């Protein structure tokens, strides 16, 4: 069952960063508005924002969640991003 990104539409850059840290990612570097998080298993996630309260377009969320972090819906629940 594919993820319903409409429920995630209001997730902010600050919330994504905090969820990445809770999942074991570490902030490896930051250059301007790009933060690169790395996980010990080799996954890498780049979070791009202008303000920490910015929300993301669905396409950007999908890239960060499915392609980069490789989170499932169960992971999103565990990390508190969806109810």
MOPAC internal coordinates of N, CA, C and O (Angstrom, degrees):
PM7 1SCF
backbone

  N    0.0000 0     0.00 0     0.00 0    0    0    0
  C    1.4420 1     0.00 0     0.00 0    1    0    0
  C    1.5215 1   109.00 1     0.00 0    2    1    0
  O    1.2310 1   119.33 1   -56.12 1    3    2    1
  N    1.3307 1   118.88 1   123.88 1    3    2    1
  C    1.4600 1   120.85 1  -178.39 1    5    3    2
  C    1.5276 1   111.69 1   -70.80 1    6    5    3
  O    1.2310 1   121.20 1   -26.46 1    7    6    5
  N    1.3020 1   115.31 1   153.54 1    7    6    5
  C    1.4619 1   120.75 1   179.33 1    9    7    6
  C    1.5218 1   110.78 1   -68.65 1   10    9    7
  O    1.2310 1   120.58 1   -34.44 1   11   10    9
  N    1.3173 1   116.50 1   145.56 1   11   10    9
  C    1.4613 1   122.15 1   176.35 1   13   11   10
  C    1.5271 1   107.31 1   -94.67 1   14   13   11
  O    1.2310 1   120.72 1   -82.69 1   15   14   13
  N    1.3190 1   116.23 1    97.31 1   15   14   13
  C    1.4577 1   120.48 1  -175.36 1   17   15   14
  C    1.5227 1   113.20 1   -72.55 1   18   17   15
  O    1.2310 1   119.91 1   167.10 1   19   18   17
  N    1.3213 1   117.78 1   -12.90 1   19   18   17
  C    1.4670 1   119.22 1   176.27 1   21   19   18
  C    1.5215 1   110.63 1   -63.82 1   22   21   19
  O    1.2310 1   120.31 1   148.74 1   23   22   21
  N    1.3278 1   117.01 1   -31.26 1   23   22   21
  C    1.4679 1   120.54 1   178.13 1   25   23   22
  C    1.5232 1   111.23 1   -72.51 1   26   25   23
  O    1.2310 1   119.86 1   157.67 1   27   26   25
  N    1.3310 1   117.87 1   -22.33 1   27   26   25
  C    1.4583 1   122.08 1  -177.95 1   29   27   26
  C    1.5233 1   112.52 1   -97.32 1   30   29   27
  O    1.2310 1   120.13 1   178.31 1   31   30   29
  N    1.3184 1   117.36 1    -1.69 1   31   30   29
  C    1.4602 1   121.50 1  -172.68 1   33   31   30
  C    1.5229 1   113.15 1   -56.08 1   34   33   31
  O    1.2310 1   119.20 1   149.43 1   35   34   33
  N    1.3203 1   119.13 1   -30.57 1   35   34   33
  C    1.4583 1   122.02 1  -175.23 1   37   35   34
  C    1.5334 1   113.42 1   -93.85 1   38   37   35
  O    1.2310 1   119.56 1  -170.26 1   39   38   37
  N    1.3303 1   118.44 1     9.74 1   39   38   37
  C    1.4656 1   121.34 1   179.68 1   41   39   38
  C    1.5295 1   108.15 1   -71.76 1   42   41   39
  O    1.2310 1   120.95 1   -50.19 1   43   42   41
  N    1.3384 1   115.78 1   129.81 1   43   42   41
  C    1.4591 1   120.12 1  -178.21 1   45   43   42
  C    1.5213 1   111.40 1   -91.21 1   46   45   43
  O    1.2310 1   121.07 1   -13.07 1   47   46   45
  N    1.3206 1   115.55 1   166.93 1   47   46   45
  C    1.4597 1   121.19 1   177.45 1   49   47   46
  C    1.5253 1   110.45 1   -60.67 1   50   49   47
  O    1.2310 1   120.40 1   141.66 1   51   50   49
  N    1.3228 1   116.83 1   -38.34 1   51   50   49
  C    1.4665 1   121.19 1   178.79 1   53   51   50
  C    1.5354 1   110.12 1   -62.76 1   54   53   51
  O    1.2310 1   119.98 1   137.04 1   55   54   53
  N    1.3302 1   117.64 1   -42.96 1   55   54   53
  C    1.4667 1   121.57 1  -179.83 1   57   55   54
  C    1.5319 1   111.55 1   -66.29 1   58   57   55
  O    1.2310 1   120.24 1   139.60 1   59   58   57
  N    1.3370 1   117.14 1   -40.40 1   59   58   57
  C    1.4680 1   120.24 1   177.75 1   61   59   58
  C    1.5277 1   109.83 1   -62.98 1   62   61   59
  O    1.2310 1   120.36 1   134.72 1   63   62   61
  N    1.3173 1   116.92 1   -45.28 1   63   62   61
  C    1.4690 1   120.52 1   179.19 1   65   63   62
  C    1.5120 1   111.83 1   -60.51 1   66   65   63
  O    1.2310 1   120.31 1   136.43 1   67   66   65
  N    1.3359 1   117.01 1   -43.57 1   67   66   65
  C    1.4670 1   120.85 1   179.40 1   69   67   66
  C    1.5256 1   110.79 1   -65.14 1   70   69   67
  O    1.2310 1   119.87 1   140.63 1   71   70   69
  N    1.3300 1   117.86 1   -39.37 1   71   70   69
  C    1.4696 1   121.04 1   178.83 1   73   71   70
  C    1.5213 1   110.66 1   -66.11 1   74   73   71
  O    1.2310 1   120.27 1   141.63 1   75   74   73
  N    1.3212 1   117.08 1   -38.37 1   75   74   73
  C    1.4683 1   120.13 1   177.80 1   77   75   74
  C    1.5306 1   110.14 1   -61.82 1   78   77   75
  O    1.2310 1   120.41 1   136.26 1   79   78   77
  N    1.3178 1   116.83 1   -43.74 1   79   78   77
  C    1.4746 1   120.56 1   179.57 1   81   79   78
  C    1.5299 1   110.20 1   -64.76 1   82   81   79
  O    1.2310 1   119.78 1   138.34 1   83   82   81
  N    1.3396 1   118.03 1   -41.66 1   83   82   81
  C    1.4670 1   120.83 1   177.96 1   85   83   82
  C    1.5260 1   111.56 1   -61.85 1   86   85   83
  O    1.2310 1   120.61 1   151.31 1   87   86   85
  N    1.3337 1   116.43 1   -28.69 1   87   86   85
  C    1.4628 1   120.78 1  -178.84 1   89   87   86
  C    1.5324 1   112.44 1   -88.24 1   90   89   87
  O    1.2310 1   119.95 1  -175.93 1   91   90   89
  N    1.3267 1   117.70 1     4.07 1   91   90   89
  C    1.4615 1   120.11 1   175.68 1   93   91   90
  C    1.5133 1   114.83 1   101.90 1   94   93   91
  O    1.2310 1   119.61 1  -179.06 1   95   94   93
  N    1.3238 1   118.35 1     0.94 1   95   94   93
  C    1.4613 1   121.02 1   176.84 1   97   95   94
  C    1.5282 1   108.60 1   -76.47 1   98   97   95
  O    1.2310 1   120.64 1   -28.12 1   99   98   97
  N    1.3125 1   116.38 1   151.88 1   99   98   97
  C    1.4672 1   122.47 1   175.60 1  101   99   98
  C    1.5262 1   108.33 1  -123.17 1  102  101   99
  O    1.2310 1   120.85 1   -37.09 1  103  102  101
  N    1.3305 1   115.97 1   142.91 1  103  102  101
  C    1.4583 1   120.18 1   176.16 1  105  103  102
  C    1.5183 1   107.56 1   -70.71 1  106  105  103
  O    1.2310 1   120.43 1   -67.65 1  107  106  105
  N    1.3253 1   116.78 1   112.35 1  107  106  105
  C    1.4558 1   121.57 1  -176.65 1  109  107  106
  C    1.5217 1   111.15 1   -85.90 1  110  109  107
  O    1.2310 1   120.80 1   139.16 1  111  110  109
  N    1.3354 1   116.08 1   -40.84 1  111  110  109
  C    1.4561 1   119.64 1   179.51 1  113  111  110
  C    1.5128 1   110.10 1  -164.65 1  114  113  111
  O    1.2310 1   121.81 1   -17.29 1  115  114  113
  N    1.3024 1   114.14 1   162.71 1  115  114  113
  C    1.4634 1   120.15 1   176.77 1  117  115  114
  C    1.5144 1   107.80 1  -141.34 1  118  117  115
  O    1.2310 1   121.21 1   -44.42 1  119  118  117
  N    1.3227 1   115.29 1   135.58 1  119  118  117
  C    1.4511 1   120.94 1   175.64 1  121  119  118
  C    1.5149 1   106.70 1  -135.44 1  122  121  119
  O    1.2310 1   120.83 1   -72.24 1  123  122  121
  N    1.3101 1   116.01 1   107.76 1  123  122  121
  C    1.4596 1   120.24 1  -177.15 1  125  123  122
  C    1.5105 1   109.79 1    63.98 1  126  125  123
  O    1.2310 1   120.66 1    55.25 1  127  126  125
  N    1.3283 1   116.34 1  -124.75 1  127  126  125
  C    1.4579 1   120.97 1  -177.28 1  129  127  126
  C    1.5340 1   112.59 1   -95.88 1  130  129  127
  O    1.2310 1   120.01 1  -165.26 1  131  130  129
  N    1.3229 1   117.59 1    14.74 1  131  130  129
  C    1.4640 1   121.71 1   178.72 1  133  131  130
  C    1.5229 1   109.31 1  -109.24 1  134  133  131
  O    1.2310 1   120.56 1   -59.07 1  135  134  133
  N    1.3141 1   116.54 1   120.93 1  135  134  133
  C    1.4610 1   121.56 1   175.09 1  137  135  134
  C    1.5249 1   108.07 1  -111.04 1  138  137  135
  O    1.2310 1   120.26 1   -49.03 1  139  138  137
  N    1.3279 1   117.12 1   130.97 1  139  138  137
  C    1.4593 1   122.00 1   179.23 1  141  139  138
  C    1.5137 1   108.16 1  -109.62 1  142  141  139
  O    1.2310 1   120.98 1   -60.24 1  143  142  141
  N    1.3312 1   115.74 1   119.76 1  143  142  141
  C    1.4635 1   122.71 1   177.00 1  145  143  142
  C    1.5185 1   108.21 1  -106.17 1  146  145  143
  O    1.2310 1   120.39 1   -38.75 1  147  146  145
  N    1.3275 1   116.86 1   141.25 1  147  146  145
  C    1.4659 1   121.23 1   177.19 1  149  147  146
  C    1.5255 1   108.70 1  -126.77 1  150  149  147
  O    1.2310 1   121.47 1   -31.15 1  151  150  149
  N    1.3229 1   114.79 1   148.85 1  151  150  149
  C    1.4638 1   122.41 1   179.06 1  153  151  150
  C    1.5211 1   107.41 1  -112.15 1  154  153  151
  O    1.2310 1   119.59 1   -31.55 1  155  154  153
  N    1.3234 1   118.38 1   148.45 1  155  154  153
  C    1.4734 1   120.52 1   179.24 1  157  155  154
  C    1.5297 1   113.73 1   -55.59 1  158  157  155
  O    1.2310 1   119.83 1   154.09 1  159  158  157
  N    1.3484 1   117.92 1   -25.91 1  159  158  157
  C    1.4661 1   119.08 1   179.95 1  161  159  158
  C    1.5328 1   112.78 1   -84.78 1  162  161  159
  O    1.2310 1   120.02 1  -175.46 1  163  162  161
  N    1.3304 1   117.57 1     4.54 1  163  162  161
  C    1.4602 1   120.94 1   174.63 1  165  163  162
  C    1.5198 1   115.90 1   103.95 1  166  165  163
  O    1.2310 1   119.78 1   167.96 1  167  166  165
  N    1.3358 1   118.02 1   -12.04 1  167  166  165
  C    1.4688 1   119.37 1   178.76 1  169  167  166
  C    1.5231 1   109.78 1   -66.61 1  170  169  167
  O    1.2310 1   121.14 1   -34.55 1  171  170  169
  N    1.3395 1   115.42 1   145.45 1  171  170  169
  C    1.4539 1   121.45 1   178.15 1  173  171  170
  C    1.5141 1   108.73 1  -131.77 1  174  173  171
  O    1.2310 1   120.58 1   -40.68 1  175  174  173
  N    1.3346 1   116.49 1   139.32 1  175  174  173
  C    1.4582 1   121.78 1   178.84 1  177  175  174
  C    1.5194 1   108.04 1  -132.14 1  178  177  175
  O    1.2310 1   120.80 1   -48.88 1  179  178  177
  N    1.3342 1   116.08 1   131.12 1  179  178  177
  C    1.4533 1   121.71 1   174.72 1  181  179  178
  C    1.5187 1   108.30 1  -107.12 1  182  181  179
  O    1.2310 1   120.81 1   -55.95 1  183  182  181
  N    1.3377 1   116.06 1   124.05 1  183  182  181
  C    1.4599 1   121.91 1   177.88 1  185  183  182
  C    1.5290 1   106.66 1  -108.47 1  186  185  183
  O    1.2310 1   120.79 1   -60.25 1  187  186  185
  N    1.3270 1   116.10 1   119.75 1  187  186  185
  C    1.4594 1   122.19 1  -179.30 1  189  187  186
  C    1.5134 1   108.97 1  -112.34 1  190  189  187
  O    1.2310 1   120.43 1   -49.96 1  191  190  189
  N    1.3084 1   116.79 1   130.04 1  191  190  189
  C    1.4644 1   120.42 1  -177.83 1  193  191  190
  C    1.5248 1   109.14 1  -156.44 1  194  193  191
  O    1.2310 1   120.77 1   -14.89 1  195  194  193
  N    1.3101 1   116.13 1   165.11 1  195  194  193
  C    1.4624 1   121.55 1   174.65 1  197  195  194
  C    1.5252 1   110.22 1  -105.18 1  198  197  195
  O    1.2310 1   120.75 1   147.49 1  199  198  197
  N    1.3220 1   116.17 1   -32.51 1  199  198  197
  C    1.4561 1   122.44 1   177.89 1  201  199  198
  C    1.5247 1   106.75 1  -138.90 1  202  201  199
  O    1.2310 1   119.89 1   -32.67 1  203  202  201
  N    1.3332 1   117.81 1   147.33 1  203  202  201
  C    1.4667 1   120.11 1  -176.85 1  205  203  202
  C    1.5237 1   112.11 1   -63.94 1  206  205  203
  O    1.2310 1   119.83 1   163.26 1  207  206  205
  N    1.3258 1   117.93 1   -16.74 1  207  206  205
  C    1.4608 1   121.81 1   177.73 1  209  207  206
  C    1.5183 1   112.99 1   -92.56 1  210  209  207
  O    1.2310 1   120.01 1  -176.90 1  211  210  209
  N    1.3335 1   117.58 1     3.10 1  211  210  209
  C    1.4697 1   121.12 1   179.48 1  213  211  210
  C    1.5233 1   111.08 1   -64.97 1  214  213  211
  O    1.2310 1   120.92 1   -36.03 1  215  214  213
  N    1.3254 1   115.85 1   143.97 1  215  214  213
  C    1.4597 1   121.13 1   171.10 1  217  215  214
  C    1.5224 1   107.51 1  -101.88 1  218  217  215
  O    1.2310 1   120.63 1    -9.91 1  219  218  217
  N    1.3193 1   116.40 1   170.09 1  219  218  217
  C    1.4553 1   121.28 1  -173.34 1  221  219  218
  C    1.5180 1   111.40 1  -115.96 1  222  221  219
  O    1.2310 1   121.13 1   -26.67 1  223  222  221
  N    1.3271 1   115.43 1   153.33 1  223  222  221
  C    1.4546 1   120.28 1   170.93 1  225  223  222
  C    1.5286 1   107.32 1   -70.67 1  226  225  223
  O    1.2310 1   121.03 1   -24.44 1  227  226  225
  N    1.3099 1   115.63 1   155.56 1  227  226  225
  C    1.4680 1   120.58 1  -177.12 1  229  227  226
  C    1.5239 1   111.01 1   -58.95 1  230  229  227
  O    1.2310 1   119.82 1   141.03 1  231  230  229
  N    1.3080 1   117.95 1   -38.97 1  231  230  229
  C    1.4639 1   121.60 1  -179.87 1  233  231  230
  C    1.5368 1   111.03 1   -61.68 1  234  233  231
  O    1.2310 1   120.54 1   139.59 1  235  234  233
  N    1.3307 1   116.58 1   -40.41 1  235  234  233
  C    1.4611 1   120.87 1   178.85 1  237  235  234
  C    1.5264 1   110.74 1   -69.16 1  238  237  235
  O    1.2310 1   120.40 1   137.63 1  239  238  237
  N    1.3301 1   116.83 1   -42.37 1  239  238  237
  C    1.4675 1   120.74 1   176.66 1  241  239  238
  C    1.5207 1   110.83 1   -58.82 1  242  241  239
  O    1.2310 1   120.42 1   134.41 1  243  242  241
  N    1.3159 1   116.80 1   -45.59 1  243  242  241
  C    1.4680 1   120.99 1  -179.20 1  245  243  242
  C    1.5241 1   110.25 1   -59.43 1  246  245  243
  O    1.2310 1   120.06 1   137.77 1  247  246  245
  N    1.3206 1   117.49 1   -42.23 1  247  246  245
  C    1.4562 1   120.54 1   179.42 1  249  247  246
  C    1.5282 1   111.13 1   -62.85 1  250  249  247
  O    1.2310 1   120.43 1   133.35 1  251  250  249
  N    1.3328 1   116.79 1   -46.65 1  251  250  249
  C    1.4661 1   119.81 1  -178.67 1  253  251  250
  C    1.5229 1   111.90 1   -66.81 1  254  253  251
  O    1.2310 1   120.17 1   138.15 1  255  254  253
  N    1.3338 1   117.27 1   -41.85 1  255  254  253
  C    1.4646 1   121.10 1  -173.17 1  257  255  254
  C    1.5270 1   112.13 1   -81.59 1  258  257  255
  O    1.2310 1   119.85 1   129.15 1  259  258  257
  N    1.3182 1   117.89 1   -50.85 1  259  258  257
  C    1.4686 1   120.51 1  -174.35 1  261  259  258
  C    1.5226 1   113.03 1   -84.47 1  262  261  259
  O    1.2310 1   120.02 1   133.09 1  263  262  261
  N    1.3124 1   117.56 1   -46.91 1  263  262  261
  C    1.4666 1   120.08 1  -172.30 1  265  263  262
  C    1.5201 1   113.11 1   -84.79 1  266  265  263
  O    1.2310 1   120.42 1   138.22 1  267  266  265
  N    1.3312 1   116.80 1   -41.78 1  267  266  265
  C    1.4571 1   119.15 1  -174.34 1  269  267  266
  C    1.5367 1   112.10 1   -91.20 1  270  269  267
  O    1.2310 1   119.85 1   122.00 1  271  270  269
  N    1.3310 1   117.90 1   -58.00 1  271  270  269
  C    1.4684 1   120.64 1  -178.31 1  273  271  270
  C    1.5265 1   111.97 1   -78.26 1  274  273  271
  O    1.2310 1   120.38 1   157.00 1  275  274  273
  N    1.3347 1   116.88 1   -23.00 1  275  274  273
  C    1.4763 1   123.69 1  -177.99 1  277  275  274
  C    1.5223 1   111.71 1    56.79 1  278  277  275
  O    1.2310 1   120.77 1  -134.72 1  279  278  277
  N    1.3426 1   116.12 1    45.28 1  279  278  277
  C    1.4562 1   122.05 1   177.64 1  281  279  278
  C    1.5180 1   110.59 1   -86.35 1  282  281  279
  O    1.2310 1   121.08 1   -34.41 1  283  282  281
  N    1.3343 1   115.54 1   145.59 1  283  282  281
  C    1.4576 1   122.38 1   173.59 1  285  283  282
  C    1.5236 1   108.08 1  -100.16 1  286  285  283
  O    1.2310 1   120.46 1    -3.71 1  287  286  285
  N    1.3218 1   116.72 1   176.29 1  287  286  285
  C    1.4588 1   120.30 1   177.59 1  289  287  286
  C    1.5291 1   110.58 1   -62.54 1  290  289  287
  O    1.2310 1   120.27 1   143.90 1  291  290  289
  N    1.3406 1   117.09 1   -36.10 1  291  290  289
  C    1.4731 1   120.52 1   176.50 1  293  291  290
  C    1.5274 1   111.11 1   -62.43 1  294  293  291
  O    1.2310 1   120.30 1   140.39 1  295  294  293
  N    1.3237 1   117.04 1   -39.61 1  295  294  293
  C    1.4709 1   120.93 1   177.29 1  297  295  294
  C    1.5250 1   110.18 1   -62.81 1  298  297  295
  O    1.2310 1   120.37 1   137.27 1  299  298  297
  N    1.3354 1   116.90 1   -42.73 1  299  298  297
  C    1.4608 1   120.87 1  -179.60 1  301  299  298
  C    1.5304 1   111.11 1   -62.70 1  302  301  299
  O    1.2310 1   120.44 1   141.80 1  303  302  301
  N    1.3424 1   116.77 1   -38.20 1  303  302  301
  C    1.4634 1   120.25 1   176.08 1  305  303  302
  C    1.5300 1   110.81 1   -66.19 1  306  305  303
  O    1.2310 1   121.12 1   133.39 1  307  306  305
  N    1.3163 1   115.46 1   -46.61 1  307  306  305
  C    1.4687 1   120.89 1  -179.48 1  309  307  306
  C    1.5302 1   111.25 1   -59.44 1  310  309  307
  O    1.2310 1   120.29 1   143.73 1  311  310  309
  N    1.3169 1   117.04 1   -36.27 1  311  310  309
  C    1.4582 1   121.20 1  -178.17 1  313  311  310
  C    1.5289 1   112.66 1   -86.74 1  314  313  311
  O    1.2310 1   120.22 1   178.25 1  315  314  313
  N    1.3250 1   117.18 1    -1.75 1  315  314  313
  C    1.4562 1   121.26 1   176.20 1  317  315  314
  C    1.5194 1   115.09 1    78.90 1  318  317  315
  O    1.2310 1   120.17 1  -159.66 1  319  318  317
  N    1.3328 1   117.28 1    20.34 1  319  318  317
  C    1.4592 1   119.67 1   179.51 1  321  319  318
  C    1.5328 1   112.83 1   -87.37 1  322  321  319
  O    1.2310 1   120.41 1   157.16 1  323  322  321
  N    1.3290 1   116.83 1   -22.84 1  323  322  321
  C    1.4734 1   122.15 1   174.38 1  325  323  322
  C    1.5243 1   108.31 1  -133.09 1  326  325  323
  O    1.2310 1   121.28 1   -24.68 1  327  326  325
  N    1.3151 1   115.16 1   155.32 1  327  326  325
  C    1.4770 1   120.31 1  -179.56 1  329  327  326
  C    1.5129 1   111.19 1   -79.37 1  330  329  327
  O    1.2310 1   120.10 1   180.00 1  331  330  329

